[in-house]
Amino acid sequence: MSTEFPLRLGLWALALVACGNLACAQTGYKYKDANGQWVFTDSAPPSGAKSDTSFNLAHQSETLQNTIERTDSGATTTFTAINTCLCIATFREQILHSDDPAIADGTEFRKILQPQSREVLTRVENAGQGNSGLNFRWEIALGSPQAKHEPPGPYRAPFAPGSTYRITQAYPDTFTHGSPDARYAVDIALPDGTPVYAARDGVVINVRHDSFLGGASAVMMDQANVVDVLHDDGTIGVYGHLHWDSIRVHIGQHVTRGEALANSGNTGFSTGPHLHFVVIRNAGFTAVSVPVEFAGPSNVPVTPLTGRMLTAY
């Protein structure tokens, strides 16, 4: 199963909030096609389709609003880092080109923000009023850069006890898990609509549940429904490709190991229903994945391997 899940925890999270608080007022449609299968789409259904139902896709209040805000005033441009997350977040901005002689091209500005705070990141002179000579890029990583992966034991397989499913991709196979933030991700072939459970205790810090689109095109990169759970060691568990509007938890909620989070799906950059599970830590302004083990019989650790059958205990 080919899959890729964009987990650069700044650019990825920001892609989810590109519409800000405007609620991205989009209308979706649900209907049965000629084969009797339910179809979810943002295009009006064909005439004669059964059970034509429209619904609103706005769930932006349940999504992180982390950003770097640009403000122009006269000839000065100010960049402000805004962290709405319940966790620490790191912000990094690189000035690619500016007309400010005090800021050389390539200069980086970094800031660590406490939960739910904002700070000025930098000010650039001779760049205000949308000066096209100001070029920059930036990224955000969630979690403290001091985070260390110290789980209390093996992770619980994230599905119902007694169930067994195949692992379709795990380290060292990196066909679609080549980036540092996905290298140790585990793809599990959960059928569409299979309940997904927390693999470890933590606090929900981000959710998305308004997408019903999936496919192998790169434009699907920011269309995956997700739940992010902050662990007590500062790492973050990410559950991806979840089914549309199936998420049962909310930001700020404490979840315990084995608690239902959502249902599996096929949203985002994915060619078939499955769960993408990965644990991330902030390695100093950059998100990286870490190896995980699952609990086997008598809590004996089981290393995830491509093709291995995994049972939840």
N, C-alpha and C positions, 0 to 999 in steps of 0.2 A: 504494500500500500504506500503510495507516494504521498508525502505530507510535509508541509513546512509551516512553522508557526513563528511569526516574528516576535522575538522576546527581548529586544533591546529596550529595556523597561522605561526609557524616556520616549524615544521616537514612537515606539509601539503604543504606549499609553496615550500619547498625544494624538495619534491617529484616530483614537476612539472618541476624542472630544473636539474634533475640528469644527463642529457646529456650535461649540460653546453652550451657553444657556438658552439658545434660541429654540431649543427642543427639536431641531431638525425635522420640522413638520412634514413627514413623509407618510403617504398612505400605502398600506399593503393590501393585497387581495388573497383570499383563500378560496379555492374551488377544486372540484374533481375534474380530472382530464378524461379523455375518451376511454382510458383503461381503468378508470375508477380510482386512480391515485390522487391523493391530495397534493395540490400545488400551492406554494407560497411565492408570491411575486409582487414587485412594485409596479407591474404593468396591468392594466385592466384586462380581465379574463375575456376569452372569445365569446361571442354570442352563443347562447344555448348551453353554456357551462353550468353544471349543477352546483347548488349551494354557494352562490356568489356571495362572499362576505368581505367587507372592508374593515380595516382596523388601523389604528394609529401606532406608529413605531417609536414614539418619543419616550425614551427612558433616560435622558441625559442627566437628570438629577442624581442618578445612581452611578455615575461614572466620574472618575477622577478629573479634576479641572487643573492639574498641574500645567504650568506654562512659563515661558519667559515673555513678558509683556514689553512691547516697544512703545515709547512715547516720544514724539517729536515736539520740541518747543524752541522756536527760533532756529538757531544753528546747532542746537544740542539735541542729541538723541540719548535717551535714558532707557536702559534695559533693567527690568525688575523681575527677579525670580519669585514665583508664587508657588508655594507648596500647600495644597489642600489635603494632602494625604494624612492619615493617622500615624504615619511612620516618618522617620527621617528621610530626606531625599537630597541627592547631590545634583548640582547644576553645573554644566560646563558650556562655555561659549567661546568660540574662536572667531576673531576678527580676520577675515580673509583679505579685506582691503578697506582702508579708510583714508580720508583726507586730513585726519588729525595727526600732526607730526609727533605728538606724544605717544601715539599708539602705533607700533610697527605692525606691518602685515604679518599675520600668523600669531599674534598675541592671544593668549588664552586667559580667561577669567573663570575662576572656580569658586563655588560657594556651597557650604553644607547648611541646609535649613532644617530647623526643628519642625516637628509636626505642626501643620496648620499655621504657617507663618509666611511672611514675605519680606524681602530685603532687596535693596538696589544692588544689582550685579556690577554694572559699569555705566559710565557716561562717556559718550564720544562727541567731541566738538567738530565743527565744520561738517556735520553730517545730517543735520535736521531737515525737516520738511521733505522727507522721503528722498534724500540725495541718493542718486543711483550709484554714486561712488562708494557707498557703504555696503560691503558684502560680508555676510557672517553666516555661521552655522552653529547649532547648539544641540545638546542632548541632556536628558535627565535620567538618572538611575535611582530607583526606589530602594530604601533600606540604608542602614548605617554602613559606611565603609569599614568599620571595625567588626562587622558581623563575621562570626565563625560558625561553620556548620557542625553543630554538636547535638544531634537528635538524641532523645532519651533511649532509643532503640530502633529496630527496623520499622520502616513505614508500613502502614496497613495498606494492602492492595485496595485501590479506590473503587470497589464495587461490592455487591452484596456478599455476605459470608457464605461460604460453600460454593460460590460460583467460580467457574474457571474460564479464562479467555486467553487468547494467544497474543503474545507480544510481537508486534509487526516491525518494530525498529527500536534498537537500543544500542548504546555504546558497546563496542567500538565501530559499529556500522553508522556512518554519518552521511548517508546518501542525501538526505534533506535536513540533516542536523549538523551542518558544518560550522556554523558560527559559534563563538564561545558561549553565548547565552542559550544555546540549544544542544550543545555537544552531548550532554548526559541526559537529554530528554528521553522519555519512554512513551512510545505509541502503543496503545492497547486496543485491539479490535472489538470494541464494544458496539453492539448493534444500536441503531438509532433509537433513542428513547430509553436506554438502559440507565437506571439510577446511578449517580456518581456520588461517592461518599468521601468525606475528609480523610486523608491519609495520616493526618497529624493534627493535634490541637493548634489553635491559633485564632487570630482576629481577622475578619474579612476587611480588606483595605480597598478592593476594587471589584466591580462587577460590570459585565456588559451582557445584555440579554435581548437586544432589539434586532439582531441580525438573523435573517433566514436564508442568506446566500452562501454558497460554497462552490468551489471549483478549482481547477489547476492553474487559472490565470493569475498573474502577479497582482492584478487589481483586487483580488480577494484577500490580500495580505492583512488589511485592516478590518475584515468582516467577521472575525471569529468571536463568538461569545465566550466569555471567560469568567472565572472566579479566581481572585488572588487572595491568599491567606498568609498573613504575617506570623511567623513562628517566634517563640520566645528567645531564640538565639539570634534573631535579626534576619534570618533567611526567609524567603518567600516561596510558598508553594503555588504553582500556577496550573489551573485545570482548564484546558482549551478545547475549542471546536464544539462547544455545548449546544444543545438543541434550543431552538427559538423559544423565548419566554418561559423557560422551564426552571429558572434559578429560584431557589427557595430561601436564600439568605440575603442579607443586606449589609451595606458598609457599616462597620462598627460592631457587628455581631460577633460574639465569641462562639466558635464552633469547637466541638470535641471530636476526637478521633472516632471515625465511624458514623458521624452525623451526615445526613443527606444534604447535598449541596445543590444538585441540578440533575439533568438528564444528558446523556451523551448525544452528540449530533454530528453534523457534517458542515459546519459553518466555517468560513474563512478559506484559507489556501489549503484545500483538502480534496482528495479524490474519492473519499468514501467515509462512512460513519466510523468514528473511533474517538478515543480520548488521548489527548496529548498532555502528559503530566511531566512537569519539570520543577526542580527546586533551584532557585536563583539566590545568589548573594551579590552584594555590591563590592566589587574588588577595587574600590577607589575610583569612583566616577564612571565605572563601566560594569555592567551586569554580566556575570558569568554563571554557568550552571555547575552543579556539583553532583558527584555520584551518589546514588541512593541504593538502598537495599530494602526489600520487602520482607514482611514476616511470613515465615513458613510454619510448618507444624512445630508446636512447642516453642514458637517464637524464634526458631532458627532462621538466621538471615538467608535470603534468597537473592542472588545477583540477577538483575534483569538481563536477558540475552535475546537477541532476535530469534524468533521461532519458538521460544520456550513458552509452555503453557503456565499461566500464573493463576493460582488459587487464592482466594481471600480467606483468611483465618481470623 
